[in-house]
Amino acid sequence: MKAQRFLQYPQKRDIVFVLGAGASRPDGVPLQRDILPQIISGGFHEIENSEIGSIVIDFIKENFNYNTHSGYYPQLEAVFGFIDYFIQHNESLNSKYTIERIRDIKEYLIKLIHYIVNLQTDKSSRYYDLFWKAVINNVPNSSIITLNYDALLEQAFDFLFKDHCYIDYSIPLMNYEKLPELAQYNFWVNPRMPVSVEEKINPIPIKILKLHGSLNWKYCNCCSQTLLTPWDRKIDLNRGKFLGYTYPDKEEYEYRCPIDGTEFRTLIIPPSYLKTMLHPVISQLLGEAAREIRATKKIVFIGYSLSDSDLHIKALFKKNIDPEIEVVVINPKQKESLEMSYKSLSNKAKFVYSTFEELLEDTTLSQSIFSV
């Protein structure tokens, strides 16, 4: 027999996991430094021969020097920082690159990143599967902060759904609204409302806070709402449109906001030295992350370099971290610069020089990390 039940969070959290690009790298998701070379080196004919791809590549060629033979490319942060300078000052670069054109180029470049990262996302992940098993078996009262755009973490969650856990993205998704035009998207359960569960099971909610956005989120800047599309992440690189498919016949269609018909935009925050975090969804997630950091007994960073372009992340932890709690950094690189960055957050930071996959395959090590 089923009953409606609120899924409660304990006041304190045992562990907050913070996942960086190193957690998704074993599944082929490129690191940040590899994305721009993949876009402009000619390795993807779909990008090179597409309209938005050629526009972005021409812009980079005209404004940055690079050498494909020596492997020297501009940093992605530098390209976005250059673009953001003109946007923030509302200035044109020249007659060809007006402020309106520069805004378009930024969105095109974000969509190219979306396209490349998504190539490695439509599959199962052995390591995220092991990660979830370690969490549920040892520290189910945990939250996850991730700086990754991909959806591998959520896709590996399937075996936990309903009987064990519900994902809480901690944002008000369109999927939760009961409007007629949103009926086909109501499949996603809101874990903050009463949930229909069997009497003999006790599922829990787990927060996944994607502070840099996600490939499976589509944002309407008219009604200011976000639609979750777990399986539809494809982009038409000629028109820059999100594409969906009807099932089972898989007819292709263009995604638009079901409420007002506005074209959806990406909801991923690109790397930039002039990064702004004023997007309403991201601002809400940063607030939620701050509460989780203050409420936890332990923080575990996995595969995250604490990049100089992520000053907002450093500020988030610096403001909210308890100086007495345990902080563990899982990273394969034994670098003084990395250690100094983390020591600036917490003098109690401990370092484990391991990859994500090594951590999960080493039973003794994983049990020591996934415990309080």
N, C-alpha and C positions, 0 to 999 in steps of 0.2 A: 504494500500500500504506500502511495506517495503522499507527502505533506509539504506545504509551503514553509520554508525555513530561511531565516537570515543566516548568512555565513559570516561569522564574526572573526575579527582579527584580535590576537592578544595585544595588550598594551605595548609590550616590548618585542623586538624582533631578535632572533638568535643571531642570524647572519644577514648582512647585505652583500650580495655578490655584485661586482662591477666588471662587466665584460667589455673588452676592447677587441680590436681587429684580430689579435692573435688567437682568439677563441673560435673565429670562423675561418681562419686561414687553412686548417687541415682539410676543409671541405672545398677548397679552391677559390674562396672569395678573396679577391686581390687586396693587398694592403694599400693604404692611401697613396704611397709613393709610386705604386705600379699602375694606377688608374690612368693618369694623363698620358704616359707612354703608350698604353694600349689604345687610347683614343686617337693619337696623332701619328702613330708609327705605321699605319696602314695594315695592321694585323686583323682588323675586322672590316670585311668588305661591306657589311650592312651599314656600318657607320660612315665609311669613306664615300660610299655611293648614295648616301641619303642627303636630303635637303638640309636638315638641321646639323648633321655631321659636318658637311662641307662648310657651312656658315661658321661653325665653331672653330674648325681647323684653320680656315682662312684668317679668322680673328687672331688666333694664337700665332700663326706664321708672321702676321704683320706687326705684332707687338712684343714678341718674345723670340729670343734666339735659342735654338736647340740643335743637337747633333745626334741623329739616330744611330750613326756608326759608332760613336764613342759612348753612347748611352747617356748623354747629358740632356736633361729636360728641365724646364722650370718646375718649381714646386707648385702643386695644386693650390696651396694656400696663397701663393704669390699671384696666381692668375685670378682667383676669386677676390683677393685683396685689391688688385688693380681695378677689377670690375666694380667692386663695392665702393671704391673711392668716388667714382663718377656718380653712382646711384645715390650715395649719401649726400653728395654736394649738389645733386640735381644738375650735373653738367654733361655736355656732349664732349666726346673725344675729338671729333672732327665732323665734316659734312657727311661722311659715310656712316660713322658710328655715332648717331644721335643718342640722346639719353633714352629714348624709347627703344632704339635698336639694342643698346647695351642691356637694358632690362630683359629684352627677349633673349639675348645671347646667354645671360646668366641662367634663365630658365632652360634653355636648350642644353647648356653644359650640365646642369643638374639632371636632366632627362637622359643624357648620355651616360652619366654615372649610374643612374637607375638601371639603364639597359645592361651595362657591363656587370654590375653586382648581381642583377637578377639571373644572369646566365648560369650562375652556380647555385641558385637558391631553390630551383624546382626539383628537389630530390630530398631523400631522407639523410639524416646525419647520424652516423654511429656515435660520434663523440658527444653531441648534445643529448642523445639518448642516454648515454652513460652518465652525463651530468645530471639529468633529471632523476635518474634512479638513485644517484648518490644524495641528492637533495631530499627526496621523499623518504629514503631509508634512514637518513641521519638527522637532517635539520629541516623538516617540512615548514617550520615557522621562519621562512626566509623570504627575502625580496630580491629582485634582480634589477639592477640598473645596467642598461646596455647602451653603448655608443655606436652600435652597428645598425646599418640600414636593413640588412637581410632578415628574412623570416625563418631561418633554419631553427632557431631556438623554439619558436612557436610550433613549427611543423613537427618537431620531435616530442611535443607535449601531448600528441593525440592519445597515446595509451593511458594517460592519466585522466582524461576528460570524463566528467560526470561522476564516476565512482570515487575518485580521489581528489581532484582539483579542478578549479576554474581559473582561467586567466583573467586578471583584472588589469587592463591597460591604464586605468585611472583617468580616463578622459570620457566625456559624454559623446559617445558615438551615435551617428544617425541610426545605426542598426537597432538601437534600443527604443526608438520612437515607434509608436503604433499607428502611424498615418497610413492611409490606403496606398499612397505612392511608394511607401517604403516596405510594403508587405514582403517582397521577395528577399529583403535583407535582414529580416527579423530573426534569422537563424542563430545569431550570436547572443548568448545568455549574459545578462547584466548581473554580475555577482554581488552588486551592491543593493540589489532588490531581492525580495523573497524568491528563493529558488525551489522548484519542485524536485524533491529527492526521496528516495526510498528510505523507509524508517530505519533500516539496519545499517545504513552507510552514513559516514560523516565526512563529506568532502570539505575541502578548505579552499579559500581564495589565495592566489599568489600574484603579487604585483610584478608586472613586467613594465618597467619605466624606460621607454625608448627616447632618451633625451635629445637625440639628433634626428628623430622622425623614423619613418619606416616605409619600405617599398609597398606594403599592403595597406597604406593609408592614402586616401584621396581627399583633398581639401577644397571646399567651395568657398571662395573669398566673397561671395555674395551673401549667403546665409551664415557664413562663418562656422560651418560644421564639417565634421570628418566622417567619411564613410570607410568602413573596414571591408576590404575585398581580399580574403585570405588566399584565393586561388587565381584571381585575375590581376596580373602585374605587368602585362605586356604593353609596350609603347610602339606606336607607328612612328618610325624615325623620319619619315618624309613629312608627315603632318603634325608630328608632336602630340598625338592624341593617345589617351589611354584606351586600350581595347579590352573588351570582354567577350565571352562566348556563351551561347545558349546551350543547354544540355538536354538530351544527349546528342543532338544533331550538330552541336558546336558551330553554329552560325556566328560569324564575327559581327560585333557592333561597337559603336563608339560610346564610351562612358561620358555621361553628363550628369549634373546634379539632379536627382529625381524630384527635388522640391521646386527648383526655379530654372532648371535647364542650363545653368551656367557650366562652362567647360571646367573640369576639375584641374587643379594644379598639384604638383608634387608636394609632399610634405616631408622633405628631408633637408636638414641644415648642412650646407656644404662647408668644408674647411676654409677658413679665411682669417687673416690677421685683423680684419675689421669686422669680425662676426657680430651680428646683432641677434639678440635672443628675445626680441619683442613679440614674436609670433604668439598669439593667444594660447595655442595648444602647448607649445614648448614652455611658455611661462607657467602654465598650470602644472606641467610635468616637473619642472624645476622645484616648484613649491612642494609637490608631493615627495620628490626625492629628498629634499631638506628634512621633511618630517621623518622619513625612514632612516636617514643617517643619524638623527638625534635619538631615535628610539632603539637603535641596535646595540648589541653587545660586542659585535665583531664585524669587521669589514674585510672582504677578500677581493683584491684586484687581480684579474686574470687577463693576461695578454694585452695590457693597456700601457702605453708609453708615457702618458701624461704630457702630451704634445704641447709645445709653446703656443699653438693656435687654439688650444682648449683652456684658455685662462678662466673662462666661466666655470669650468669643471673644478679647477683648483680653488676658485673662490667659493664655490658651492660647498666643498668639503672643509675648507679652512674655516668657514663661518659656522659650520654645524657639527663638526666632529668633536667628540668628547676626547680630551687629551689622554684619558686613562684607558680607553678601550683598545683592544687588540687589533692591529692592522697587519695584514699579510699581503705581500705582493708576489704573485706568481708570474715570472717572466724568464725566458731562456737567456736573456742578455745580461751578463754581469758587467754593467757599466756604471762608472762613478756618477755620470750625469743623471742617470735614471734614479740611482739611490738618493742623490742629493735632492732631486725633485720631490720624491716621496717623503724624505726626512723633513722637508719644509712643511708637509702636511701633518706629520706626526713623528715625534722622536722615537716612538715605540714601533715604528714600521719594521717588520721582519721580511727577509727576502728569501724566496725559494726559486732557484734557477732551474726552471722546468718549463716545458711547453704544455699547452692545454692537454694534448693527447697523452703525454707522459704522466701528467698528474692523475688522469682518470684511469690509466692502465696500471698504475702503481697502487695497489690496495692499501699498503701501509701509509703511504703519503696521503692518499685521498682521504682516508679515515681521520688522519690528524688535521686536515684542512676543513673537512666537513663535520666539524664538531665544535662545541663551546665548553 
